[in-house]
Amino acid sequence: MSTDPGFETRAIHAGQDPDPVTGAVVTPISLASTFAQTAVGEHAGFEYARTGNPTRAALETCIASLEGAARGLAFASGMAAEDVVLRTLRAGDHVVIGTDAYGGTFRIVSKVYEPMGVTWTSVDLTDLDAVRAAMRAETRLVWVETPTNPLLTIVDIAGLSTIAHEHGARCVVDNTFATPYLQRPLDLGADVVVHSTTKYLGGHSDVVGGFVATSDHELAAELAFLQNAVGAIPGPLDCYLVLRGVKTLAVRMDRHCQNARAVVALLTEHPRVAKVLYPGLPNHPGHDIARHQMADFGGMVSFLVRGGRDEAIALVGRTRVFTLAESLGAVESLIEHPGQMTHLSAAGSPLEVPDNLVRLSVGIETAGDLVTDLAQALDSPD
Ligand SMILES: *Cc1c(COP(=O)(O)O)cnc(C)c1O
């Protein structure tokens, strides 16, 4: 029998032994920017807080453990985390990226790295033959997101990792939507995991942060160098908030998944809903892959409203428990219209989303209240 502590135990204890001086059971928020040395170069592991900070070290140990990674690095935002991974590229290098990756990922690749000589191809990552065809001698990264935002497409992490490795490239997975509780990309063959900890890992809509995890020691050393050299580190209070959020990740995710199922049951039966996009539905094209690579189907649900843009916009304005807002992954339920909100900048591009699309981040309130709220919003006249 394995004696390794379970996921929930590691979420609460990894990197978080009681404080050796005071016995405090909660990791202190270490505000010090500098740490005393007993002699030149002799110290307790910390010198200057950009390079290393005890609260950040606890967070890095904890999330690395949850992802099954040898090393974890925390950042000031999800985009800062993505940035250090992309900074390992040089002019002439090529990236393969999914057609519905997070908008900020497209923005940084096309507006920041492309002018510096990095090339990229966007490909439907559900089509492994198309991915193989897009690989070039200079391809260094295959950038994967699953489930995707906002269409909740599922792609095969193991299959894409194999293709990346056959071509000498690394497979990066943005695991923000699934979290390590539901999906562990490194176990499936991926090389790097990135997170926006702003979402489920923080889980309470009160902190912006990012994370990178890897078991590739050479890459970890390069990323740690960049973390210190570039300096997009999270402050100690932010690290504390994410660490606190992660302690309840497992119980929150169970409830997010359970509530999403209740909401999906209403939506699939409702005459004003044309289509429900949720990987837990047997008719979802990625359902079989999701069943194998995820422990459950997550708390994100998208759907197409009968009618068009006006009907969808009217609907998102009528909920009372679901708050009309961007972002996702926190305890409170959110509703949004991607076409006019999170994905407005995609209009006219291949990333454009249907204008009758509504996205829900199903929270952990009482399931019946969420269902009743959506039912009244759907049943009200426009
Ligand atoms: C929010 C998000 C990001 C960016 O993270 P920030 O913390 O906002 O910088 C990256 N990927 C996904 C999937 C996200 O949802």
Ligand as a Chemical Component Dictionary entry (heavy atoms), coordinates in Angstrom:
data_LIG
# 
_chem_comp.id                   LIG 
_chem_comp.type                 NON-POLYMER 
_chem_comp.pdbx_formal_charge   0 
_chem_comp.three_letter_code    LIG 
# 
loop_
_chem_comp_atom.comp_id 
_chem_comp_atom.atom_id 
_chem_comp_atom.alt_atom_id 
_chem_comp_atom.type_symbol 
_chem_comp_atom.charge 
_chem_comp_atom.model_Cartn_x 
_chem_comp_atom.model_Cartn_y 
_chem_comp_atom.model_Cartn_z 
_chem_comp_atom.pdbx_ordinal 
LIG C1 C1 C 0 -7.226 33.823 -16.535 1  
LIG C2 C2 C 0 -6.465 32.875 -17.379 2  
LIG C3 C3 C 0 -5.136 33.114 -17.741 3  
LIG C4 C4 C 0 -4.402 34.394 -17.367 4  
LIG O1 O1 O 0 -4.225 34.511 -15.998 5  
LIG P1 P1 P 0 -4.160 35.907 -15.210 6  
LIG O2 O2 O 0 -4.022 35.465 -13.792 7  
LIG O3 O3 O 0 -5.428 36.655 -15.501 8  
LIG O4 O4 O 0 -2.959 36.634 -15.715 9  
LIG C5 C5 C 0 -4.474 32.146 -18.487 10 
LIG N1 N1 N 0 -5.115 31.028 -18.878 11 
LIG C6 C6 C 0 -6.392 30.762 -18.566 12 
LIG C7 C7 C 0 -7.032 29.500 -19.031 13 
LIG C8 C8 C 0 -7.113 31.676 -17.809 14 
LIG O5 O5 O 0 -8.398 31.429 -17.507 15 
# 
loop_
_chem_comp_bond.comp_id 
_chem_comp_bond.atom_id_1 
_chem_comp_bond.atom_id_2 
_chem_comp_bond.value_order 
_chem_comp_bond.pdbx_ordinal 
LIG C1 C2 SING 1  
LIG C2 C3 SING 2  
LIG C2 C8 DOUB 3  
LIG C3 C4 SING 4  
LIG C3 C5 DOUB 5  
LIG C4 O1 SING 6  
LIG O1 P1 SING 7  
LIG P1 O2 DOUB 8  
LIG P1 O3 SING 9  
LIG P1 O4 SING 10 
LIG C5 N1 SING 11 
LIG N1 C6 DOUB 12 
LIG C6 C7 SING 13 
LIG C6 C8 SING 14 
LIG C8 O5 SING 15 
# 
